[in-house]
Amino acid sequence: MGASRTDWVKDLFTFREPGEDYALAAGKRGQRDIKDQVETREEKEKFRNSLKLMRSKKGLRNLKAKPLKTRVKERNNKLVIYQCRTTDNTGRIWFLGMDEEPGAPCATLVILGCELRSHQKNSNRIKVLAKALGFDNTELLFEVIEESEDEELVINPGKSIELGLDYDIRPVINGLFDEITAFWTSQMGVRPTNDQLDTILKSNTPIFINGQAGTGKTIMLALRVALMHIDSNLDRYQGGEKPPRRTLVTSISEKVVDLLEGHVGVFLNDVATARKIGELVGGKESKEAGGIIRTRAMDSFNFSTQQGNKDSWMSSPDIADFICFRTFRDIELGILTPEKRIRFEDTSKNVKFSKFSNEFFVSRRHLYGDLNAELAWFGIRSLIRGMIVVDSEHRFLNDDEVKTIISQHPKLLRDFHDSPSLVQSLIKCHDDYKSWLDEGHYYDDLDLARETWRTLNSKDRPSILPLEEFDEIYLDEAQDLTEIELRILLGLIRIKANSTDVIMAGDPLQTINPSGFSWSGLRSMIFTTLRKVAQEQIGKSSGEQKSLWELKLAEAAPPSPMNLNHNFRTPMNIVDVGNVILERRSYFQKDVNAEQTSSLVDGVLKLLVIDPRHHSESLTKLLTQEAERFVITRFSDRGGVEDFVIKDQEIDVKDPKEAILYSITQVKGLEEEEIILYKMGESLISSKVNKILSGATREELSPEQKLKVIYELNKIYIGLTRSRRAMYIFENKLTAERLWSGSWFESVDIELVEDPKKVLDYLQQSWIHADQHTDHEKVALNLLEQFKQDPDLTKLNWAVRHAAKARDFPPRKLAEIRARLYREEARNLSGKEQMEKYFLAYKEFRDAGEPGRAYGLVLDHLMTTDNGPNNACQLLIDRPNLSRPSGDPERDSESRFLMLLNSKGKKSNLDHHISDLTNRPDWYNRNAHSNLLSMGIESILKETVGKTRVNHVKKIVDSKTLTRAQNEDWWENLLPQIGAKEMWSSLSGTLRNHVSESAALRAALKTSAEDLLNASKSLGDSIKIMKTWGDTNQSNAKKISERAVKLML
């Protein structure tokens, strides 16, 4: 009950409707006053009415708003405080206005406190407010309100968040308020909101942050990491008992992890000064104390981020407060043993959505009915491969388990619920996908996760995985992880009796699929894990510790996500359009609405009506231009985009790849100054679902229709929230009229441009502006980074086009782009053409200064070419650390084998070299490599004689590494190298079983026998030699026996 009341109070101050004069906010005291006094439905309705009037100048006049005579001193300003009545005249509200910042959409009225049930001037509530404002007595809060004054409301300069007289954020940042706001401003361009600070800086964990695009959730995570780091060092300086801490900061995205590390470093280096930290200590020597604490904090941060310590992240005994900044993928790889890790180190074999969609699904889509690429990826990743049931911890779900889970979780898996045919299509798709992975030696993130999960839960874990658990874990982009991946993460934390320090941030709205991520599922998982750990610890502990665990078990409850909805990236008018989409999406999906607000002034927002009769030529020119903009379509894969380009009446190109159009999947997580939504709304006016634009309710839609509507709304919302400045919506006349100019958007102001000439002018001017101002180098490098996050051949092609237009593009970066492009292209070729592309990729990787990628490419694809073995060997000689998997060529069998193949084996490693023949690398090809290998073996056996040589040659032949002809050569050369006597001894002993299968050994046996017979001085010795000869060579035993008889006669 309490939680819902608090949420109700916070929701009062979330939104500003278009046309209102003021935004409303309330600090902790104001919210507490409201919460304590507004309880019944009637009281809530009355208070809402009061707030509604407060949002307009006219309404404030009706509420008799008047300034207090006494002003309040806040830093260097004297603030004007106002008092107004409630609508029923039974209470009073005290507030002040803040201008927020130059150019803000409107001023904010901040409610400082209220007395809603009486006029008592000495109530505890009134006394607390008067004291906070610095008033000597409560009388100063009350002025007789007889009528409203005509003067304009006085708006104070500054941000509402700066009001230290009301916002008390303890205990984490007490004393560093100014530094935090300065840091936030430097990173985001604006100051943080109250909700943001209240969300991330609370002391109770776990914390879930539901932060939509542009709300600053990444900055918030970094801020908390830095503050907790300072707090830990401060506590120890003051004699506290906080032990050394291990903190993990992670995300799927390498870019996000780098951002988090950079933000933490900026705060510790540039913001948290020794003087301010010293003030937290107090006393005469505060500055010196601050210097010591800051130095310790910086030292441990700098040690944490040194590469050597990053690499040894599993244990950090020498660093007091270790912060591990590491991608989730690198964490998983680190957990695996070297033998298991090698499979997953080749990122070119890692299947992401783009590869799944473009290389697997697009050619098979006709096999799976209504299943599209995005829904198939979600079902395979989040359900079949990503979920765990009791008996599936070490494998993927089987058909029955899939169907059971879908029936048990109808809301989470609503797309498949009550749709047996769709479920069957998903299961078939996964079966085909698994075969495709196996055939191409590919893997996806869930293959890696499953192997990691096995290792974490192995009985041998203590011996193979010396991993220290973490005290605190921060995860950004939580919506990108599946159940098994989140369980891996929870398996790394040291759950304590008095806290569970997990802080996760995510945005479900960034999943195109409506049920691609669920905070409720995450809550349930963590709740279950906490209860399980608590029960285990109760059985192990005693005394006070046991009592703490019992209390933890009793109080365990699924934590609720904290919602952030203030967008710092997208202009207000574009956010307003997005809010319409969110409201419609929430309605059809029966979800709680999550509208956004924005700090930014209105941007460019235009709806352009395009017509093939007037605009085809200019539009084609614009959409094929290399420009610093995103042109976004409604399709989720490249196949869909290219089919659309072919059929589109306005775009006139010979090859659909000429058009630089993004699928909606390609822009997830990205942002740009200028965005064009190209025919994004067409699906919503199709005959299947267009009745929603005429007022159809969700009950009137079939499940399939609702699914389609929600998909399309999700895609439009993602497209809208990519813009930092300008949004252009290109539609044909019908879509423009029925959707964008229809009833849905009547409350927002979208500038309509339908005059064909004006539209043509825009198309031409936009092309000219982009041609003159696009930073092609920046765009090319951004496209390269995007490719690294999700391999997409299209972005490499675009990167090459931009690089060609850039001045002085960095040669190494161009080589890297080309190398990755050639490698991707090679995968779709075969035979000689494929080898040529791989060779080009190898050369470009080498020129790009990436010998590791060049080395891996040669080993995996070019070893059967004439120069492949030599090229790989030369790279290894130049860079021994390229050796797989340990980085030590002397230790790794693959490297020793490669050196041997190139006649660069070491005699000191002779036994290892011979042993390696039975553990051949995957790239070894007998037809292509056996001659080289045979020469390499000979180079290390030159001086080996006698029985030692015989034993080695036997192992060479037994390994079945060489061809039959080469094995015969080795047998044939053995006799002259060891002599007849040693040969005879070996053939009648060690090599006896090989004689029957080798003509060379039979010939050597005959030669050796003849030599011994000629040298024999007694009949007995000769007969013995003849008998051994016959026994050893059964195929010639009869003749040998006859000869022996003749000899005796």
LOPA-831905 format. One record per residue (C-alpha): x, y, z. Coordinates in steps of 0.1 Angstrom, whole numbers, always signed. Example, Ala and Ser with C-alpha at 12.3 -4.5 7.8 and 13.67 -1.06 7.14 Angstrom:
u  v  w
+123  -45  +78
+137  -11  +71
// end
This chain:
u  v  w
+0  +0  +0
+28  +24  +10
+46  +18  -23
+16  +27  -44
+10  +59  -24
+45  +70  -29
+44  +62  -66
+11  +81  -69
+28  +112  -53
+58  +110  -76
+36  +106  -107
+20  +140  -99
+52  +157  -109
+62  +137  -140
+47  +155  -169
+40  +189  -184
+12  +189  -208
+14  +210  -240
+2  +245  -235
+7  +246  -197
+27  +276  -183
+46  +258  -156
+61  +224  -148
+56  +212  -112
+81  +195  -89
+83  +186  -53
+113  +178  -31
+114  +152  -4
+97  +174  +22
+69  +184  -2
+63  +148  -13
+63  +137  +24
+37  +164  +33
+14  +153  +4
+19  +116  +12
+10  +121  +49
-21  +142  +42
-36  +128  +10
-50  +93  +14
-86  +89  +3
-97  +89  -33
-116  +122  -27
-86  +138  -12
-64  +128  -41
-89  +142  -66
-91  +175  -48
-53  +178  -47
-50  +169  -83
-74  +198  -91
-52  +222  -71
-21  +211  -89
-38  +214  -123
-46  +251  -115
-11  +257  -103
+3  +248  -138
-12  +280  -154
-11  +317  -146
-48  +319  -146
-51  +290  -122
-27  +306  -98
-48  +337  -98
-78  +315  -89
-58  +300  -60
-50  +335  -47
-12  +330  -50
+7  +358  -32
+44  +362  -24
+56  +361  +12
+71  +392  +26
+102  +375  +38
+126  +362  +12
+148  +331  +17
+185  +332  +13
+199  +304  -8
+236  +306  -16
+241  +341  -31
+204  +346  -40
+173  +358  -22
+144  +337  -33
+108  +347  -35
+85  +322  -19
+47  +320  -27
+17  +308  -8
-16  +297  -24
-48  +281  -14
-61  +247  -23
-93  +245  -44
-115  +239  -14
-98  +267  +6
-90  +243  +35
-53  +242  +30
-22  +261  +20
+7  +253  -4
+41  +270  -3
+61  +270  -35
+87  +290  -55
+95  +293  -92
+128  +285  -108
+137  +293  -144
+157  +260  -148
+181  +274  -174
+182  +298  -203
+160  +285  -231
+142  +259  -210
+106  +252  -223
+91  +266  -191
+98  +275  -155
+93  +250  -127
+72  +256  -96
+87  +237  -67
+63  +228  -39
+83  +232  -6
+56  +221  +18
+18  +221  +24
-7  +221  +52
-39  +206  +37
-62  +198  +66
-61  +228  +89
-49  +264  +94
-29  +257  +125
+2  +278  +124
+22  +258  +149
+17  +223  +137
+49  +202  +135
+47  +202  +98
+46  +240  +97
+74  +243  +122
+97  +220  +102
+90  +240  +70
+97  +274  +87
+129  +261  +102
+141  +247  +68
+134  +281  +52
+153  +299  +79
+123  +317  +94
+124  +327  +130
+87  +319  +135
+59  +303  +117
+39  +335  +113
+61  +345  +84
+47  +316  +64
+11  +330  +66
-2  +360  +48
-38  +368  +47
-49  +359  +12
-78  +380  +1
-73  +383  -36
-47  +375  -62
-22  +402  -72
-21  +412  -108
+17  +411  -110
+35  +384  -129
+48  +355  -108
+84  +362  -98
+106  +334  -112
+139  +329  -94
+171  +322  -114
+186  +287  -112
+176  +250  -114
+151  +234  -91
+176  +206  -83
+199  +233  -68
+176  +239  -39
+198  +226  -11
+172  +238  +14
+149  +209  +4
+168  +181  -13
+186  +161  +13
+204  +132  -4
+221  +112  +24
+242  +93  +33
+261  +87  +1
+268  +122  -11
+265  +144  +20
+287  +174  +13
+294  +168  -24
+262  +182  -39
+278  +210  -59
+304  +186  -73
+278  +161  -84
+257  +188  -102
+289  +202  -118
+299  +167  -130
+265  +159  -144
+264  +193  -162
+298  +187  -178
+287  +153  -191
+251  +158  -200
+250  +196  -207
+222  +200  -180
+219  +194  -143
+204  +162  -129
+167  +160  -118
+156  +152  -83
+143  +118  -93
+177  +109  -109
+197  +117  -78
+171  +101  -55
+171  +70  -76
+209  +63  -79
+221  +76  -46
+198  +57  -23
+216  +34  +1
+192  +4  -1
+200  -21  -28
+193  -39  -51
+184  -10  -74
+167  -13  -108
+167  +18  -130
+142  +18  -158
+157  +46  -178
+145  +54  -213
+166  +67  -241
+185  +99  -232
+177  +99  -195
+213  +97  -183
+213  +63  -167
+249  +56  -177
+260  +88  -161
+241  +79  -129
+257  +45  -127
+292  +60  -130
+284  +87  -104
+274  +61  -79
+305  +40  -86
+327  +70  -80
+309  +81  -48
+309  +46  -33
+346  +45  -40
+352  +77  -22
+329  +67  +7
+349  +35  +12
+382  +53  +14
+367  +80  +37
+353  +54  +61
+387  +36  +64
+405  +69  +70
+381  +77  +98
+387  +44  +114
+357  +25  +100
+356  -12  +95
+347  -14  +59
+368  -42  +43
+384  -38  +9
+358  -38  -18
+356  -54  -52
+333  -37  -77
+323  -50  -111
+311  -25  -137
+298  -42  -169
+276  -41  -199
+272  -61  -232
+286  -31  -250
+323  -23  -249
+315  +13  -257
+293  +16  -227
+319  +0  -204
+345  +25  -217
+321  +54  -211
+315  +42  -175
+352  +39  -169
+358  +74  -184
+330  +90  -164
+343  +75  -131
+378  +87  -139
+366  +122  -147
+347  +125  -114
+376  +112  -93
+402  +132  -112
+385  +165  -119
+355  +169  -97
+360  +154  -63
+387  +178  -50
+408  +172  -19
+393  +204  -3
+357  +191  -7
+366  +156  +5
+384  +172  +34
+353  +191  +43
+336  +157  +48
+362  +150  +75
+361  +184  +91
+386  +198  +116
+417  +219  +113
+435  +194  +91
+406  +187  +68
+424  +197  +36
+454  +174  +44
+429  +146  +52
+411  +152  +19
+443  +149  +0
+452  +116  +16
+417  +102  +10
+416  +114  -26
+451  +100  -33
+441  +66  -20
+410  +66  -40
+428  +77  -72
+456  +52  -66
+432  +22  -63
+413  +35  -94
+445  +39  -114
+458  +5  -103
+424  -10  -112
+425  +3  -147
+461  -7  -155
+460  -34  -182
+479  -60  -162
+454  -57  -133
+425  -56  -157
+437  -89  -171
+440  -105  -136
+405  -93  -126
+395  -126  -109
+417  -117  -79
+429  -84  -66
+446  -89  -33
+470  -60  -37
+443  -33  -44
+423  -20  -15
+392  -11  -36
+393  -28  -70
+370  -16  -97
+367  -40  -126
+355  -24  -158
+349  -53  -182
+324  -63  -208
+301  -92  -200
+316  -112  -229
+351  -107  -215
+339  -118  -181
+325  -150  -196
+357  -157  -216
+378  -152  -184
+357  -178  -165
+363  -205  -191
+394  -227  -192
+419  -220  -220
+408  -251  -238
+371  -241  -238
+378  -205  -244
+396  -209  -278
+363  -217  -295
+348  -184  -286
+377  -161  -291
+371  -157  -328
+346  -129  -330
+341  -134  -367
+323  -167  -358
+300  -149  -333
+265  -147  -346
+246  -115  -337
+211  -105  -349
+224  -90  -382
+242  -122  -392
+213  -143  -380
+188  -122  -401
+209  -116  -432
+227  -149  -436
+204  -174  -420
+168  -162  -418
+163  -142  -450
+168  -172  -473
+145  -194  -451
+118  -170  -441
+92  -189  -462
+97  -220  -441
+84  -204  -408
+49  -190  -416
+42  -158  -397
+75  -158  -378
+96  -128  -386
+133  -124  -381
+130  -103  -349
+105  -125  -332
+125  -156  -342
+156  -141  -327
+138  -132  -295
+123  -167  -292
+155  -185  -299
+176  -162  -277
+154  -154  -248
+134  -186  -246
+150  -217  -261
+186  -208  -255
+183  -182  -227
+160  -198  -201
+168  -225  -176
+145  -252  -161
+155  -278  -136
+169  -304  -160
+182  -280  -186
+211  -263  -168
+237  -277  -192
+216  -278  -225
+191  -258  -244
+153  -263  -238
+136  -292  -256
+102  -289  -274
+81  -299  -244
+100  -275  -221
+94  -247  -246
+57  -253  -247
+54  -256  -209
+72  -223  -202
+51  -205  -228
+19  -218  -211
+33  -209  -176
+43  -173  -186
+15  -160  -208
+23  -123  -202
+61  -126  -206
+58  -147  -237
+25  -132  -250
+37  -133  -286
+37  -171  -286
+9  -178  -261
-23  -193  -278
-4  -196  -311
+7  -233  -315
+16  -228  -351
+40  -199  -342
+56  -220  -315
+61  -249  -339
+76  -225  -364
+100  -213  -337
+110  -248  -328
+117  -257  -364
+136  -224  -369
+158  -232  -339
+165  -267  -352
+176  -253  -385
+196  -226  -368
+215  -251  -347
+224  -271  -378
+235  -239  -396
+257  -230  -366
+273  -264  -365
+280  -265  -403
+296  -230  -403
+315  -236  -370
+296  -206  -356
+285  -198  -321
+262  -172  -306
+262  -155  -272
+241  -182  -256
+265  -209  -266
+291  -189  -247
+268  -183  -218
+259  -220  -215
+295  -230  -214
+302  -203  -188
+273  -215  -167
+286  -251  -168
+320  -239  -156
+306  -218  -128
+285  -247  -115
+312  -273  -120
+322  -295  -91
+358  -287  -100
+352  -249  -99
+374  -242  -68
+405  -257  -85
+399  -245  -121
+385  -210  -112
+402  -190  -85
+376  -163  -86
+370  -138  -58
+334  -127  -57
+324  -90  -60
+309  -69  -33
+290  -47  -58
+279  -52  -94
+267  -25  -118
+251  -35  -151
+241  -11  -178
+218  -21  -207
+203  -49  -186
+176  -54  -213
+202  -71  -235
+208  -101  -211
+188  -133  -210
+180  -153  -179
+211  -175  -180
+233  -145  -185
+218  -127  -156
+222  -158  -134
+259  -158  -144
+262  -123  -132
+244  -130  -99
+268  -159  -94
+297  -135  -92
+284  -114  -63
+291  -119  -26
+256  -117  -12
+257  -103  +23
+233  -105  +52
+227  -68  +54
+228  -58  +17
+226  -71  -19
+246  -46  -39
+233  -51  -74
+225  -20  -94
+211  -25  -129
+199  -1  -155
+179  -9  -186
+153  +3  -211
+127  -23  -222
+115  +2  -248
+148  -5  -267
+136  -40  -274
+117  -40  -307
+99  -72  -296
+72  -63  -271
+82  -90  -246
+120  -89  -253
+128  -79  -217
+108  -80  -184
+117  -62  -152
+92  -85  -135
+112  -115  -147
+144  -100  -134
+128  -91  -101
+116  -126  -96
+149  -141  -105
+168  -119  -80
+142  -125  -53
+145  -163  -58
+183  -161  -57
+183  -140  -25
+160  -164  -7
+180  -194  -18
+213  -178  -5
+197  -167  +27
+183  -202  +34
+218  -217  +28
+235  -192  +50
+210  -197  +79
+221  -233  +79
+258  -224  +80
+259  -194  +103
+252  -188  +140
+246  -159  +165
+242  -124  +152
+251  -134  +116
+224  -160  +116
+199  -135  +129
+208  -111  +101
+203  -138  +75
+169  -148  +91
+159  -111  +89
+170  -109  +53
+149  -140  +45
+119  -126  +63
+121  -92  +46
+131  -104  +11
+108  -89  -15
+111  -84  -52
+125  -49  -57
+106  -25  -80
+123  -6  -109
+128  +31  -104
+115  +50  -134
+135  +77  -151
+116  +97  -177
+135  +129  -182
+151  +129  -216
+183  +150  -220
+189  +141  -256
+157  +146  -276
+139  +180  -280
+106  +185  -262
+83  +185  -292
+98  +153  -306
+94  +137  -271
+58  +148  -272
+53  +128  -304
+70  +98  -288
+47  +101  -258
+17  +97  -281
+32  +65  -294
+40  +53  -259
+5  +60  -247
-10  +40  -277
+15  +12  -272
+7  +10  -234
-30  +9  -242
-29  -19  -267
-4  -39  -246
-22  -32  -213
+10  -18  -198
+16  +11  -175
+23  +42  -195
+58  +57  -192
+58  +92  -207
+89  +112  -210
+97  +148  -204
+127  +168  -219
+150  +196  -209
+156  +206  -244
+138  +234  -263
+117  +223  -293
+137  +211  -323
+128  +208  -360
+98  +186  -365
+83  +183  -400
+60  +160  -418
+68  +161  -456
+43  +146  -480
+63  +130  -509
+50  +122  -543
+68  +101  -570
+55  +125  -597
+75  +154  -582
+102  +141  -559
+116  +108  -572
+149  +122  -586
+157  +145  -556
+146  +119  -531
+168  +92  -547
+197  +116  -546
+191  +124  -510
+187  +88  -499
+219  +76  -517
+240  +104  -502
+268  +98  -478
+256  +121  -450
+257  +126  -413
+221  +115  -407
+200  +84  -402
+173  +76  -427
+153  +49  -409
+128  +25  -423
+103  +2  -404
+120  -30  -414
+141  -50  -389
+165  -66  -413
+185  -58  -444
+165  -82  -466
+133  -63  -457
+150  -29  -464
+163  -40  -498
+130  -55  -509
+113  -23  -499
+138  -2  -519
+132  -23  -550
+94  -19  -547
+94  +18  -536
+80  +41  -562
+101  +71  -551
+135  +55  -550
+151  +49  -584
+183  +29  -581
+197  +0  -601
+210  -18  -569
+191  -15  -536
+224  -14  -518
+230  +21  -532
+204  +35  -509
+217  +44  -474
+186  +34  -454
+188  +19  -419
+167  -9  -406
+152  -2  -372
+175  -28  -357
+206  -10  -370
+198  +22  -351
+190  +7  -317
+212  +24  -291
+224  +51  -316
+217  +88  -319
+222  +115  -345
+215  +152  -350
+192  +147  -379
+168  +118  -384
+145  +110  -413
+117  +85  -407
+110  +71  -442
+75  +57  -446
+76  +44  -410
+38  +47  -406
+26  +27  -437
+21  -5  -418
-4  +12  -395
-27  +22  -423
-28  -13  -439
-62  -29  -441
-53  -54  -414
-50  -29  -386
-60  +6  -398
-92  +5  -378
-71  +15  -348
-69  +50  -364
-106  +53  -363
-110  +45  -326
-110  +7  -325
-104  -6  -290
-79  -33  -281
-108  -57  -275
-117  -54  -312
-83  -66  -323
-73  -102  -327
-41  -113  -310
-23  -112  -343
-35  -77  -350
-24  -65  -315
+10  -80  -320
+14  -62  -354
+3  -29  -339
+26  -31  -309
+55  -41  -332
+50  -11  -354
+45  +13  -325
+77  +0  -309
+96  +6  -341
+83  +41  -346
+91  +50  -310
+127  +38  -313
+131  +58  -345
+117  +90  -329
+141  +88  -299
+172  +87  -320
+171  +125  -327
+192  +151  -310
+179  +181  -330
+157  +175  -360
+131  +150  -371
+117  +148  -406
+89  +124  -413
+85  +114  -450
+52  +98  -459
+29  +96  -488
-4  +116  -487
-26  +88  -474
-3  +79  -444
+3  +116  -436
-35  +123  -435
-47  +92  -417
-18  +88  -391
+4  +118  -385
-23  +144  -392
-51  +123  -376
-67  +123  -342
-37  +106  -325
-14  +135  -329
-39  +164  -326
-24  +175  -293
+11  +179  -307
+25  +204  -332
+40  +187  -363
+47  +211  -391
+30  +198  -422
+48  +205  -455
+26  +192  -484
+32  +217  -511
+53  +197  -537
+75  +226  -545
+83  +233  -508
+91  +196  -503
+113  +196  -534
+132  +227  -520
+138  +209  -487
+151  +178  -505
+176  +198  -525
+187  +221  -497
+192  +191  -474
+214  +174  -499
+235  +206  -504
+239  +211  -466
+250  +175  -460
+274  +177  -489
+291  +207  -474
+290  +199  -437
+292  +161  -433
+323  +150  -413
+329  +118  -434
+359  +107  -412
+337  +107  -381
+309  +89  -397
+332  +62  -412
+347  +56  -378
+313  +55  -361
+301  +29  -386
+332  +9  -379
+325  +9  -342
+289  +0  -348
+300  -29  -369
+322  -41  -340
+292  -41  -317
+270  -60  -341
+287  -73  -373
+267  -59  -402
+282  -59  -437
+261  -29  -448
+278  -6  -423
+312  -15  -435
+302  -8  -471
+289  +26  -459
+321  +32  -440
+342  +26  -471
+320  +51  -490
+324  +78  -463
+362  +71  -460
+366  +77  -497
+351  +111  -493
+371  +121  -462
+403  +141  -464
+434  +124  -451
+415  +94  -437
+438  +74  -413
+454  +47  -434
+454  +21  -407
+417  +27  -400
+409  +24  -437
+429  -9  -438
+409  -21  -408
+376  -13  -425
+386  -30  -457
+399  -60  -438
+367  -66  -420
+347  -60  -452
+368  -85  -472
+365  -110  -444
+327  -107  -443
+324  -109  -481
+346  -140  -482
+321  -159  -461
+295  -157  -488
+319  -170  -515
+335  -203  -522
+366  -218  -539
+392  -196  -554
+372  -164  -550
+368  -170  -513
+405  -176  -508
+414  -144  -527
+391  -124  -505
+405  -139  -473
+440  -132  -485
+431  -95  -491
+416  -94  -456
+448  -109  -442
+470  -82  -459
+447  -54  -447
+446  -66  -411
+484  -68  -412
+485  -32  -426
+460  -21  -400
+484  -31  -372
+462  -60  -361
+485  -90  -364
+463  -111  -341
+434  -109  -365
+457  -115  -395
+471  -146  -377
+438  -160  -368
+425  -154  -404
+455  -173  -419
+451  -202  -396
+414  -205  -400
+411  -199  -438
+444  -197  -457
+465  -226  -445
+459  -246  -476
+472  -219  -499
+508  -219  -511
+520  -192  -487
+495  -198  -459
+518  -218  -435
+548  -194  -441
+527  -163  -435
+513  -177  -403
+547  -187  -391
+563  -154  -398
+535  -136  -378
+541  -159  -349
+579  -154  -350
+574  -116  -351
+547  -117  -324
+551  -148  -301
+522  -136  -279
+498  -144  -308
+501  -181  -298
+468  -197  -290
+455  -201  -264
+482  -191  -238
+504  -166  -257
+534  -189  -252
+546  -207  -284
+567  -231  -264
+536  -242  -244
+509  -242  -271
+507  -274  -293
+492  -255  -322
+522  -231  -323
+547  -259  -320
+530  -277  -348
+531  -246  -370
+568  -241  -364
+575  -277  -372
+554  -274  -404
+578  -246  -415
+610  -265  -405
+615  -242  -375
+609  -268  -348
+633  -270  -319
+653  -301  -311
+649  -293  -274
+611  -298  -280
+615  -330  -299
+593  -351  -276
+566  -324  -277
+568  -321  -314
+563  -359  -319
+535  -359  -294
+518  -330  -311
+513  -352  -342
+485  -370  -325
+469  -336  -315
+468  -319  -349
+453  -284  -352
+419  -282  -370
+435  -264  -399
+459  -292  -407
+453  -307  -442
+471  -339  -450
+471  -334  -488
+483  -297  -485
+507  -300  -456
+522  -334  -452
+552  -328  -475
+561  -296  -455
+555  -314  -422
+577  -344  -432
+605  -321  -440
+600  -303  -407
+602  -335  -388
+633  -345  -406
+649  -312  -397
+647  -321  -360
+656  -358  -363
+688  -354  -383
+711  -364  -356
+688  -389  -339
+700  -426  -344
+695  -461  -331
+665  -471  -311
+655  -436  -303
+651  -429  -340
+632  -461  -345
+608  -451  -317
+602  -417  -331
+596  -429  -366
+571  -455  -353
+552  -426  -335
+553  -406  -366
+537  -434  -386
+513  -443  -359
+500  -408  -356
+486  -412  -392
+495  -376  -398
+514  -381  -431
+503  -398  -463
+509  -436  -469
+536  -428  -494
+555  -406  -469
+552  -432  -442
+569  -456  -466
+596  -431  -473
+603  -429  -435
+604  -467  -432
+627  -469  -463
+651  -444  -450
+654  -460  -416
+677  -489  -427
+706  -468  -440
+703  -445  -410
+705  -472  -383
+722  -502  -400
+712  -537  -407
+718  -551  -371
+696  -524  -354
+671  -526  -382
+668  -564  -377
+664  -560  -340
+636  -533  -345
+618  -553  -372
+617  -584  -351
+607  -564  -321
+593  -529  -319
+583  -527  -356
+571  -563  -360
+534  -554  -363
+541  -529  -391
+559  -552  -415
+528  -568  -430
+514  -533  -440
+547  -518  -454
+565  -529  -485
+595  -508  -474
+597  -526  -441
+594  -560  -458
+623  -550  -482
+643  -537  -452
+636  -570  -434
+649  -590  -464
+680  -568  -468
+688  -571  -431
+682  -608  -430
+705  -613  -461
+732  -592  -445
+730  -612  -413
+729  -646  -431
+760  -636  -451
+778  -628  -419
+765  -658  -400
+792  -684  -391
+770  -712  -379
+741  -732  -392
+722  -727  -360
+724  -689  -362
+713  -690  -398
+683  -712  -391
+673  -689  -362
+676  -658  -385
+655  -676  -412
+628  -685  -386
+626  -650  -373
+624  -637  -408
+595  -660  -417
+576  -653  -385
+580  -615  -390
+569  -616  -427
+541  -642  -428
+534  -633  -465
+568  -648  -474
+570  -674  -447
+567  -704  -471
+596  -694  -493
+617  -686  -464
+610  -720  -448
+619  -738  -481
+652  -718  -482
+659  -728  -446
+654  -765  -454
+678  -763  -484
+703  -746  -461
+701  -775  -436
+704  -801  -464
// end
